[in-house]
Amino acid sequence: MTKMLDALLDTLEKVKNPKDVVAVIHSAFDETPHVVAFVDVNKTWTVTEKLEFAFEKTNNINNAWWENKEVTKAFDGDSCRSTSVGDAILIGTDKYMCEAAGWSDPI
């Protein structure tokens, strides 16, 4: 009965808050750009809201960022630096570079 209730609640959550997944690409300090995380974002959010959320969730604020429930780790090893200026986030087929203030237009 508990598994059935959990499945029902999970389905209800997906209907109420449809999700998209964005990819976080570290390239600022690395020779080769590489995906370090996938972040669940709300499908109804604006592009800027998705970018800001993914940025926040891949920065070490109160804990190691890869421990955030919205984040799926995609890097090898035990740790990874925070997302920074010069890194990118991929939303669908549009890539946005993190700038000193805000985000680039899609590239």
GIPEDA-V361493 format. One record per pair of residues at least 24 apart in sequence whose C-alpha atoms are under 8 Angstrom apart, sorted by the first residue. I is the first residue (numbers start at 1). J is the second residue. D is the distance in whole Angstrom. If there is no record, write none. Layout:
BEGIN
i=I j=J d=D
i=I j=J d=D
END
This chain:
BEGIN
i=17 j=42 d=6
i=17 j=43 d=7
i=18 j=42 d=6
i=18 j=43 d=5
i=18 j=44 d=7
i=19 j=43 d=5
i=21 j=91 d=8
i=22 j=54 d=8
i=22 j=89 d=7
i=22 j=90 d=6
i=22 j=91 d=5
i=22 j=92 d=7
i=23 j=89 d=6
i=23 j=90 d=5
i=23 j=91 d=7
i=24 j=54 d=7
i=24 j=83 d=8
i=24 j=87 d=8
i=24 j=88 d=6
i=24 j=89 d=5
i=24 j=90 d=6
i=25 j=87 d=6
i=25 j=88 d=5
i=25 j=89 d=6
i=25 j=90 d=8
i=26 j=83 d=7
i=26 j=84 d=8
i=26 j=86 d=8
i=26 j=87 d=5
i=26 j=88 d=6
i=27 j=86 d=6
i=27 j=87 d=5
i=27 j=88 d=7
i=28 j=84 d=7
i=28 j=85 d=7
i=28 j=86 d=4
i=28 j=87 d=5
i=35 j=74 d=6
i=35 j=75 d=7
i=36 j=73 d=6
i=36 j=74 d=5
i=36 j=75 d=5
i=36 j=80 d=8
i=37 j=66 d=8
i=37 j=71 d=6
i=37 j=72 d=6
i=37 j=73 d=5
i=37 j=74 d=5
i=37 j=75 d=7
i=38 j=71 d=6
i=38 j=72 d=5
i=38 j=73 d=7
i=38 j=74 d=7
i=39 j=70 d=6
i=39 j=71 d=5
i=39 j=72 d=6
i=40 j=70 d=5
i=40 j=71 d=7
i=41 j=70 d=8
i=47 j=91 d=8
i=51 j=89 d=7
i=54 j=89 d=8
i=55 j=83 d=6
i=58 j=82 d=6
i=58 j=83 d=6
i=59 j=83 d=6
END
